[in-house]
């Protein structure tokens, strides 16, 4: 299998499995128990908290709270920030957010909040002027992503945070789920920052929320006093240990330039050899592992299935859209034409990809595209035979 879908999820690293195993066998206690076994579990959580804090550059470990996933972290950040400022009813976000932010903001619109949706240019870069103009005295929250899950395009969150804090009293939340472990994190102007274990070689089912000291955030899950009384629920110690180990691995083992080289080789090979292929997203300002390419006039889902038959795993835009035919909101916001958006494939690389993975993909892909293009209802248009469609 050639796995080029690391933005959907990642393989759990062997080092992470090794760190977790004792907590799936002999160390099975409840971290809230006062006995020795319970304290052992608590120590493991403390160490993981330190590992997460170190990777993202939090000033204090108490600013890290473990959650069940990135979506929980995003939901909590958004609803919590609003709950602590009940008089303010305005939110600023962007048109290209992941569903974990976009759909919460949509739900909030139906609950009486006003949302300003800031756009992006055709390369996926945020419109900073529009963001600046959107800020108002009643803006409670600004929520933007650091790295786009579909294109990998990076938003300048440090600058955005500065603008937000200079021009408003709003809380600034960053969805950092796709960025952690792939690019350095700078929390200088960030109040809340969401991350998720399974995007960086930790298991699925664990995430964290960074809450800057001084930011008041009511609990989202109410119950016991776990996580400094901020997030109830018996701690998932094996997963938390896994997240800590994954953060340590990301800190120690910087593989990004190799991954970037592989990504560039794949992307250049495709763009040079396949007609009607175009990149979606800023070439320079993006994650080192992500390449989003439209094969215009060809159905992306068909490309995915053909690649899958040959053991190559990719996504159409985003894994979350794989059951709908609507173009992805991100590509629509970037003004990618419908016939290109429908043929978009996200290749997302990771630490276990090899030169051979790229060579094989570059070998099999042109034939797949040629075959599908010939079957496409737009075949004549794409070959230039008819231009009036
Ligand atoms: N935010 C972004 C940018 C994502 O890419 C994802 C997952 O794909 C999430 C949030 C949600 O994270 P999780 O799958 O851990 O709930």
Boltz pocket constraint, residues with backbone or C-beta under 6 A from the ligand:
constraints:
  - pocket:
      binder: B
      contacts: [[A, 7], [A, 8], [A, 68], [A, 69], [A, 70], [A, 71], [A, 72], [A, 74], [A, 98], [A, 100], [A, 145], [A, 147], [A, 148], [A, 149], [A, 175], [A, 177], [A, 178], [A, 195], [A, 196], [A, 197], [A, 198], [A, 206], [A, 207]]
      max_distance: 6.0
